[in-house]
Amino acid sequence: MTFFDKLNTAIARNDSLLFVGLDPNPEMMPQHKTGDLIEDLWTWLQFLISETANLVCAYKPTLGFYEALGSRGLELLERTLAAIPDDIPIILDAKHSDLNTSTTFARTIFQNWQVDAVTINGYAGQDHAALFLVHPDKAVFVLCCTSNPGAIALQQYPQNSSPFYLHLAREAKTWGTPEQLGFEVGTTSSEVLSQIRAIAPERLILTRSIWAEGGNINKLLTAGLNANGSGLLIPVPQDILSQDNPAKEIYSLRQEINQIRLENSQEDSNCSVWLPDVCLLDKQPHFDLILQLYDIECILFGNFVQASGATFSYYIDLRKIISNPQIFHQILLAYADILKNLNFDRIAGIPYGSLPTATGLALHLNRPMIFPRKEVKAHGTRRLIEGLFHPGETVVVVDDILISGKSAMEGAAKLESAGLNVEDIVVFMDHEQGVKDRLRQNGYRAHSVLTLSEITETLYKAGRITEEQLKAFEESC
């Protein structure tokens, strides 16, 4: 999984743009307990991770703090990195600036330490950034602006109307894709954030110093957030991390920030942002996604006549997801978690509903895509299968909903008639009622992100549907 995907998954799962700076700063640590500074710091860092793992979207250890502690400090860094949950991205704050050591340094942090992203000094230009960007699943944050008063003479040069930090932002965004390159910005000025956001609306901004005295957090977030209420990574204030119960304060801070995100999401934006309004301790892994699908009316309850003529107490329409990038991205990641464990050469989408999903997966997984036509044209090439392929290859079939299995098996049969092998069929939603067994009897392994019963149980627990609606569903199955 790339840094960008890992980050977005953590943001969606924990409903948070907050990150924690895991810095072994003796001045910020609570009182020593053992007399061994390194071990006391280790105990504190472990405590911070356990307190915040379900409240933040990333961790950012600062390399300089660990280096200042000598060889034991670097050992402490490796222990800290290993303690961070695998599903939360790590941004190493290194401010790396030496071109000559970049290749080795990038290999060490990305391959040996399994860090997901790093901060670099952009003064050496694209040649420096390129040595980190050759690692396609990782990311860099280019130091764009700092809040240090002594840097004003450099950052504002040659004049306030066209400062150097804006020239750096314009130049650096040409070095890599939005998924691989963002900016680090330290400021208490909403104007600075606003100017950088205007230059790079599609970029991630890693903020610093926004909690310093004189900063207006509402104005800062309004200036830095993108049109979808995201694109900004926000540090947890250091004074919170030195408290006995930081989780309580961080939870409140997350709520405050999410309220600002909601209020500042552009009313005229075509891409709305969704925030949950229910908190359950024992949540289904795709809890938020299920609620989002219900809230945008992809899942409806009532009396609906199906194409077969049967009447169901519910109706599923996943075609709306392509108009909501936030939800579509989460669905692609959910599919990808299944596909990454399967063996296949190409992805085949079943027309027409799953073609957008298959296309997104092909781009995300860097796998070629084909699709069997629903009807064969009477003109042109009259192909049954669109796209390039070679007989004997294995194809995974992607569909949206598994009701009877008919459309998936018909699509698989067309692929097999062209000499391709189909072993696995992956869908987003399984209506159950023995359909997977039916596919197995026909030689296919079926996989689903969610089952209909999982969806209805989650909606009931979240208060989205009534007990009567739940019973009506159960009686119809």
C-alpha positions in Angstrom: 0.0 0.0 0.0 1.3 3.4 -0.9 1.8 6.2 1.7 -1.1 8.1 0.2 -3.5 5.2 0.4 -2.3 4.2 3.9 -2.8 7.8 5.1 -6.3 8.2 3.6 -7.3 4.9 5.1 -6.1 6.0 8.5 -7.9 9.4 8.1 -11.2 7.6 7.3 -10.9 4.9 9.9 -10.0 7.3 12.8 -11.9 10.2 11.5 -8.9 12.4 12.1 -6.4 14.8 10.5 -4.2 14.8 13.6 -0.7 13.4 13.9 1.5 12.9 16.9 5.2 14.0 17.0 6.9 11.1 18.7 9.9 13.1 19.9 12.0 11.9 22.9 12.3 15.5 24.3 13.4 15.2 28.0 11.9 18.7 28.5 8.4 17.6 27.5 8.5 14.2 29.2 6.8 13.7 32.5 9.0 13.2 35.5 11.7 10.4 35.4 10.7 7.2 37.1 13.7 4.9 36.7 16.6 7.3 36.5 17.5 5.8 33.1 16.6 8.6 30.6 16.4 6.4 27.6 14.2 3.8 29.3 11.9 6.6 30.7 11.6 8.1 27.2 10.8 4.7 25.8 8.0 4.1 28.4 6.6 7.5 27.6 6.7 7.0 23.8 5.0 3.6 24.2 2.3 5.3 26.3 1.7 8.0 23.7 1.3 5.4 20.9 -1.2 3.3 22.9 -3.2 6.4 23.9 -3.5 7.8 20.4 -3.5 4.9 17.9 -7.3 5.2 17.4 -7.3 9.1 17.3 -4.6 10.1 14.8 -3.8 9.5 11.1 0.0 9.5 11.3 3.0 9.6 13.6 6.0 11.9 13.0 9.2 11.1 14.9 11.9 13.8 14.6 15.2 12.3 13.7 17.2 15.1 15.4 15.9 14.3 18.9 17.0 10.7 18.6 20.4 11.6 17.1 21.0 14.0 20.0 20.8 11.0 22.4 23.7 9.2 20.7 23.8 5.5 19.7 21.1 4.6 22.3 18.9 7.3 20.8 19.0 5.6 17.4 18.2 2.3 19.0 15.3 4.0 20.7 14.1 5.3 17.3 14.1 1.7 15.9 12.2 0.5 18.9 9.7 3.3 18.6 9.1 2.7 14.8 8.5 -1.0 15.5 5.9 -0.1 18.2 3.8 2.0 15.8 0.8 0.0 14.4 1.3 -1.1 10.8 -1.8 0.5 9.6 -0.8 4.0 10.6 1.8 5.8 8.4 5.1 7.1 9.7 6.5 10.5 8.6 10.2 10.8 9.6 10.9 14.4 10.2 14.5 14.5 9.0 14.8 17.8 7.0 17.4 15.9 5.0 19.5 18.2 2.9 22.6 16.3 1.8 22.5 15.2 -1.8 25.5 12.9 -1.5 23.9 10.7 1.2 20.3 10.8 -0.2 20.4 7.4 -1.9 21.7 5.5 1.1 19.6 7.4 3.5 16.4 6.8 1.5 17.2 3.1 1.3 17.8 2.9 5.1 14.6 4.7 6.1 12.3 3.3 3.5 13.5 -0.3 3.3 15.2 -1.0 6.7 13.1 1.2 9.0 9.9 0.9 6.9 9.1 4.6 7.2 6.4 5.8 4.8 7.4 9.4 4.2 10.2 11.8 5.0 10.7 15.6 5.2 13.5 17.1 3.1 15.0 20.5 2.6 14.3 21.5 -1.0 17.2 23.9 -1.5 19.2 21.3 -3.5 16.4 21.1 -6.0 14.7 18.3 -7.8 17.9 16.2 -8.0 17.7 15.8 -4.2 14.0 15.0 -4.1 14.3 12.5 -7.0 16.5 10.1 -5.0 13.6 9.7 -2.5 10.8 9.7 -5.2 12.3 6.7 -6.9 10.6 4.7 -4.2 7.1 4.8 -5.7 5.1 3.7 -2.6 6.7 6.4 -0.4 6.4 10.2 -0.1 8.4 13.3 0.7 7.3 16.6 2.3 9.4 19.5 1.1 10.1 22.1 3.8 8.4 25.1 2.3 8.1 27.6 5.1 9.1 27.8 8.8 7.8 30.0 11.7 11.3 30.8 12.9 11.6 34.6 13.1 15.2 34.5 11.9 14.1 32.9 8.6 12.0 35.9 7.6 14.8 37.6 5.8 15.3 34.6 3.6 11.7 33.4 3.2 10.3 36.8 2.3 13.1 37.6 -0.1 13.0 39.5 -2.5 9.7 41.1 -1.3 6.5 40.3 0.5 4.4 40.2 -2.6 6.6 37.5 -4.2 8.4 35.7 -1.4 10.9 32.9 -1.9 8.7 30.2 -0.1 6.0 30.6 -2.8 8.5 30.3 -5.5 9.7 27.1 -3.9 6.2 25.8 -3.7 5.6 26.5 -7.4 8.8 24.8 -8.4 8.7 21.8 -6.0 5.2 20.7 -7.0 6.6 19.9 -10.5 9.0 17.3 -9.0 6.4 14.7 -8.1 2.8 13.7 -8.1 0.3 14.8 -5.4 0.4 11.3 -4.0 4.2 11.4 -3.5 5.1 15.0 -2.8 3.6 17.5 -0.3 4.8 20.5 1.7 5.8 21.1 5.3 4.6 24.5 6.5 5.4 26.0 9.9 3.4 29.2 10.4 0.9 31.0 12.6 -0.3 33.0 9.6 -3.5 32.1 7.8 -2.3 34.2 4.9 0.8 32.0 4.4 -1.3 28.9 4.4 -3.8 30.4 2.1 -1.2 31.4 -0.4 0.4 28.0 -0.5 -3.0 26.3 -0.8 -3.8 28.6 -3.7 -0.6 27.5 -5.5 -1.0 23.8 -4.7 -4.7 23.0 -4.1 -4.1 19.3 -4.7 -1.1 18.9 -2.3 -0.9 17.6 1.3 0.3 20.2 3.7 2.1 19.0 6.9 1.6 21.9 9.4 3.8 23.0 12.3 3.6 25.7 14.9 -0.1 26.4 14.3 -0.8 26.2 18.0 1.7 28.9 18.9 0.4 32.0 20.7 -1.2 34.4 18.3 -2.5 31.8 15.9 -6.2 31.6 15.1 -6.9 27.9 14.6 -10.2 28.5 12.8 -8.7 30.9 10.3 -5.6 28.6 9.9 -7.7 25.6 9.1 -10.0 27.5 6.8 -6.9 28.7 4.9 -5.2 25.3 4.7 -8.0 22.8 4.1 -8.8 21.9 0.6 -12.3 22.0 -0.9 -13.1 18.5 0.5 -12.2 19.5 4.1 -9.0 17.5 3.9 -5.4 17.9 2.6 -4.0 19.2 5.9 -2.1 17.2 8.6 -2.4 18.9 12.0 0.0 18.3 14.9 -1.3 17.4 18.4 0.0 20.2 20.7 3.1 19.2 22.6 1.6 20.3 26.0 -1.2 17.7 25.6 1.3 14.9 25.1 2.9 15.6 28.5 -0.4 15.1 30.3 -1.5 12.0 32.3 -4.5 11.4 30.1 -3.7 12.8 26.6 -6.4 10.7 24.9 -9.2 12.7 26.5 -7.8 16.1 25.2 -7.0 14.7 21.8 -10.5 13.3 21.4 -12.0 16.7 22.1 -9.5 18.4 19.8 -10.4 16.0 17.0 -14.1 16.8 17.5 -13.3 20.5 17.3 -11.2 20.2 14.1 -13.9 18.0 12.5 -16.5 20.6 13.2 -14.3 23.3 11.6 -13.8 20.9 8.6 -17.6 20.5 8.3 -18.3 24.2 8.5 -15.6 25.1 6.0 -16.3 22.5 3.4 -17.2 24.6 0.4 -20.9 24.8 0.0 -20.6 24.9 -3.8 -18.1 22.0 -4.0 -19.1 19.1 -6.2 -17.3 16.7 -3.8 -18.9 16.7 -0.4 -17.1 15.6 2.7 -18.8 13.1 5.1 -18.2 12.9 8.8 -19.7 10.3 11.1 -22.3 11.1 13.8 -22.2 7.8 15.7 -19.5 6.4 18.0 -19.5 2.7 18.9 -16.8 1.0 20.8 -17.3 -2.3 19.0 -17.4 -1.2 15.4 -17.6 -3.3 12.2 -14.3 -2.8 10.2 -16.2 -1.0 7.5 -18.6 0.8 9.9 -18.1 4.4 8.5 -18.3 3.2 4.9 -21.7 1.4 5.6 -23.1 4.6 7.1 -21.9 6.7 4.2 -23.5 4.4 1.7 -26.8 4.6 3.6 -26.5 8.4 4.0 -26.1 9.0 0.3 -29.0 6.6 -0.4 -27.0 3.8 -2.0 -28.9 1.6 0.5 -32.7 2.1 0.7 -35.3 0.3 2.7 -39.0 0.0 1.7 -40.8 -2.2 -0.9 -38.8 -2.4 -4.2 -39.5 -4.5 -7.3 -36.4 -6.0 -8.7 -35.5 -6.8 -12.3 -36.5 -10.4 -11.7 -40.0 -9.3 -10.7 -39.5 -10.2 -7.0 -40.3 -7.6 -4.3 -37.5 -6.9 -1.7 -37.7 -4.9 1.5 -34.5 -3.1 0.4 -32.7 -1.8 -2.7 -29.0 -1.4 -3.3 -27.7 1.1 -5.9 -23.9 1.5 -5.9 -23.8 3.6 -9.1 -23.8 6.8 -7.0 -20.4 6.1 -5.5 -18.5 7.3 -8.6 -19.8 10.8 -7.9 -18.3 10.8 -4.4 -14.5 10.5 -4.5 -14.2 10.1 -0.7 -16.4 7.0 -0.7 -15.2 5.6 -4.0 -11.6 5.7 -2.7 -12.6 3.7 0.4 -14.4 1.1 -1.7 -11.4 0.7 -4.0 -9.2 0.1 -0.9 -11.6 -2.5 0.4 -11.5 -4.4 -2.9 -7.7 -4.1 -3.1 -7.4 -5.7 0.4 -9.0 -8.8 -1.1 -7.3 -8.7 -4.5 -3.8 -8.4 -3.1 -4.1 -12.0 -1.8 -5.2 -13.5 -5.1 -3.1 -14.6 -8.1 -4.1 -13.1 -11.4 -2.7 -11.4 -14.5 -5.6 -9.1 -15.4 -8.7 -7.5 -13.9 -12.0 -7.9 -15.7 -15.0 -5.6 -14.9 -18.5 -6.7 -15.6 -20.5 -4.1 -17.6 -21.7 -1.7 -16.7 -21.9 -1.2 -13.0 -18.4 -2.5 -12.1 -16.4 -0.9 -14.9 -15.5 2.2 -12.9 -14.4 0.1 -10.0 -12.3 -2.2 -12.2 -10.7 0.8 -13.8 -9.9 2.3 -10.4 -8.4 -1.0 -9.2 -6.3 -1.4 -12.4 -4.8 2.1 -11.8 -4.4 1.5 -8.0 -2.8 -2.0 -8.3 -1.0 -1.3 -11.6 -2.6 -4.3 -13.3 -4.0 -4.4 -16.8 -7.8 -4.4 -17.3 -10.1 -6.0 -19.8 -13.9 -6.5 -19.9 -16.4 -8.8 -21.6 -18.9 -6.9 -23.7 -22.5 -7.0 -22.6 -23.5 -7.2 -26.2 -21.4 -7.7 -29.3 -21.3 -4.9 -31.8 -22.5 -5.6 -35.3 -19.8 -3.3 -36.7 -16.1 -2.6 -36.2 -14.0 -5.4 -34.7 -17.1 -7.2 -33.2 -15.0 -8.2 -30.2 -16.4 -10.1 -27.4 -13.6 -9.1 -25.0 -12.2 -5.5 -25.0 -8.6 -4.9 -24.1 -5.3 -6.7 -24.7 -4.8 -10.2 -23.3 -3.2 -13.5 -24.1 -5.0 -16.9 -23.9 -3.9 -18.9 -20.9 -3.7 -15.9 -18.6 -5.7 -15.8 -15.3 -8.3 -13.1 -14.9 -10.0 -12.0 -11.7 -13.6 -10.9 -12.2 -14.8 -7.8 -10.4 -18.5 -7.1 -10.0 -20.5 -4.9 -7.7 -23.3 -7.0 -6.2 -23.8 -10.7 -5.9 -27.5 -11.5 -6.0 -27.9 -14.7 -8.1 -24.4 -14.8 -9.5 -25.8 -14.9 -13.0 -24.0 -11.8 -14.4 -20.7 -12.7 -12.9 -20.8 -16.3 -14.3 -21.9 -15.1 -17.7 -19.0 -12.6 -17.8 -16.6 -15.3 -16.6 -17.9 -17.7 -19.4 -17.2 -15.1 -22.0 -13.7 -14.7 -20.8 -13.2 -18.4 -20.7 -14.5 -18.7 -24.3 -11.5 -16.5 -25.3 -9.0 -18.9 -23.7 -8.7 -17.1 -20.3 -8.8 -18.7 -16.9 -11.2 -17.4 -14.2 -10.7 -18.7 -10.7 -11.9 -15.8 -8.4 -14.9 -13.4 -8.5 -14.7 -10.4 -6.2 -17.8 -8.3 -5.3 -18.5 -5.5 -2.9 -21.7 -6.8 -1.6 -23.0 -10.4 -1.2 -26.8 -10.9 -0.8 -25.9 -14.3 0.7 -28.6 -17.0 0.4 -26.1 -19.5 -0.8 -24.9 -17.7 -3.9 -21.2 -18.2 -3.0 -21.9 -22.0 -2.8 -23.5 -21.8 -6.2 -20.4 -20.2 -7.7 -18.2 -22.7 -6.0 -20.2 -25.5 -7.6 -19.5 -23.9 -10.9 -15.7 -23.7 -10.2 -15.3 -20.2 -8.9 -14.1 -18.8 -5.6 -16.3 -15.9 -4.5 -15.1 -13.1 -2.2 -17.0 -10.1 -0.9 -16.2 -6.9 1.0 -19.5 -7.0 2.9 -22.6 -9.1 3.3 -26.1 -7.7 3.4 -26.6 -9.0 6.9 -23.5 -7.2 8.1 -24.8 -4.0 6.5 -28.3 -4.2 8.1 -26.9 -5.1 11.6 -24.5 -2.2 11.4 -27.3 0.2 10.3 -29.5 -1.0 13.1 -26.8 -0.6 15.8 -26.1 2.9 14.5 -29.8 3.9 14.7 -30.1 4.4 10.9 -32.9 1.8 10.6 -35.6 0.7 12.9 -36.2 -2.7 14.5 -39.2 -3.1 12.2 -37.0 -2.5 9.1 -34.5 -5.0 10.4 -37.2 -7.7 11.0 -38.6 -7.0 7.5 -35.2 -7.7 6.0 -34.7 -10.8 8.1 -38.1 -12.2 7.1 -37.4 -11.6 3.4 -34.2 -13.6 3.5 
